Amino acid sequence: MSSPANPSASVTKILTEVRESKHLITSNRHSLMAAIFDETLPEQDRQEITHIIHNTMHGNIQVAQPKGI
């Protein structure tokens, strides 16, 4: 039996991409909003998600469609 995917690793990858590009892909936005409810999410990741959501609301991070759509 295979082990479940590590959601924290996925969140970390999304956070890194957003930090570097200042763009949040729509599907990643939904993933981050769902991740915030994960009780196993490290506090540092939770704070960074909150920071990204705050910056998105204030226009510092742009929400974008994935390339190719």
CYANA upper distance limits for C-alpha pairs under 8 A (distance plus 0.5 A):
  6 ASN  CA     10 SER  CA      7.29
  7 PRO  CA     11 VAL  CA      6.74
  7 PRO  CA     35 ALA  CA      8.45
  8 SER  CA     12 THR  CA      6.58
  8 SER  CA     41 LEU  CA      6.84
  8 SER  CA     42 PRO  CA      8.38
  9 ALA  CA     13 LYS  CA      6.72
 10 SER  CA     14 ILE  CA      6.82
 11 VAL  CA     15 LEU  CA      6.60
 11 VAL  CA     31 SER  CA      8.26
 11 VAL  CA     32 LEU  CA      7.34
 11 VAL  CA     35 ALA  CA      7.90
 11 VAL  CA     45 ASP  CA      8.16
 12 THR  CA     16 THR  CA      6.65
 12 THR  CA     45 ASP  CA      7.75
 13 LYS  CA     17 GLU  CA      6.77
 14 ILE  CA     18 VAL  CA      6.69
 14 ILE  CA     28 ASN  CA      7.18
 15 LEU  CA     19 ARG  CA      6.54
 15 LEU  CA     48 GLU  CA      8.02
 15 LEU  CA     49 ILE  CA      7.91
 16 THR  CA     20 GLU  CA      6.73
 17 GLU  CA     21 SER  CA      6.51
 17 GLU  CA     22 LYS  CA      8.41
 17 GLU  CA     23 HIS  CA      8.42
 18 VAL  CA     22 LYS  CA      5.60
 18 VAL  CA     23 HIS  CA      5.96
 18 VAL  CA     24 LEU  CA      6.19
 18 VAL  CA     61 ILE  CA      8.40
 22 LYS  CA     60 ASN  CA      7.87
 22 LYS  CA     61 ILE  CA      5.39
 22 LYS  CA     62 GLN  CA      6.95
 23 HIS  CA     61 ILE  CA      5.97
 23 HIS  CA     62 GLN  CA      5.27
 23 HIS  CA     63 VAL  CA      6.23
 23 HIS  CA     64 ALA  CA      6.81
 24 LEU  CA     28 ASN  CA      6.99
 24 LEU  CA     29 ARG  CA      6.77
 24 LEU  CA     61 ILE  CA      7.33
 24 LEU  CA     62 GLN  CA      6.55
 24 LEU  CA     63 VAL  CA      5.19
 24 LEU  CA     64 ALA  CA      6.41
 25 ILE  CA     29 ARG  CA      6.74
 25 ILE  CA     63 VAL  CA      6.20
 25 ILE  CA     64 ALA  CA      5.35
 25 ILE  CA     65 GLN  CA      6.05
 25 ILE  CA     66 PRO  CA      6.35
 26 THR  CA     30 HIS  CA      7.06
 26 THR  CA     63 VAL  CA      6.72
 26 THR  CA     64 ALA  CA      6.63
 26 THR  CA     65 GLN  CA      6.39
 26 THR  CA     66 PRO  CA      7.85
 27 SER  CA     31 SER  CA      6.84
 28 ASN  CA     32 LEU  CA      6.63
 29 ARG  CA     33 MET  CA      6.73
 29 ARG  CA     63 VAL  CA      8.46
 30 HIS  CA     34 ALA  CA      6.74
 31 SER  CA     35 ALA  CA      6.53
 32 LEU  CA     36 ILE  CA      6.75
 32 LEU  CA     49 ILE  CA      7.10
 33 MET  CA     37 PHE  CA      8.04
 34 ALA  CA     38 ASP  CA      7.80
 35 ALA  CA     41 LEU  CA      7.80
 36 ILE  CA     41 LEU  CA      7.93
 36 ILE  CA     46 ARG  CA      6.54
 36 ILE  CA     49 ILE  CA      7.70
 41 LEU  CA     45 ASP  CA      7.15
 41 LEU  CA     46 ARG  CA      7.05
 42 PRO  CA     46 ARG  CA      6.84
 43 GLU  CA     47 GLN  CA      6.64
 44 GLN  CA     48 GLU  CA      6.74
 45 ASP  CA     49 ILE  CA      6.62
 46 ARG  CA     50 THR  CA      6.82
 47 GLN  CA     51 HIS  CA      6.67
 48 GLU  CA     52 ILE  CA      6.65
 49 ILE  CA     53 ILE  CA      6.66
 50 THR  CA     54 HIS  CA      6.63
 51 HIS  CA     55 ASN  CA      6.66
 52 ILE  CA     56 THR  CA      6.52
 52 ILE  CA     61 ILE  CA      7.88
 53 ILE  CA     57 MET  CA      6.72
 54 HIS  CA     58 HIS  CA      6.91
 55 ASN  CA     59 GLY  CA      6.65
 55 ASN  CA     60 ASN  CA      5.55
 55 ASN  CA     61 ILE  CA      6.21
 56 THR  CA     60 ASN  CA      6.24
 56 THR  CA     61 ILE  CA      5.11
 56 THR  CA     62 GLN  CA      6.74
 56 THR  CA     63 VAL  CA      7.83
 57 MET  CA     61 ILE  CA      8.50
 65 GLN  CA     69 ILE  CA      7.39
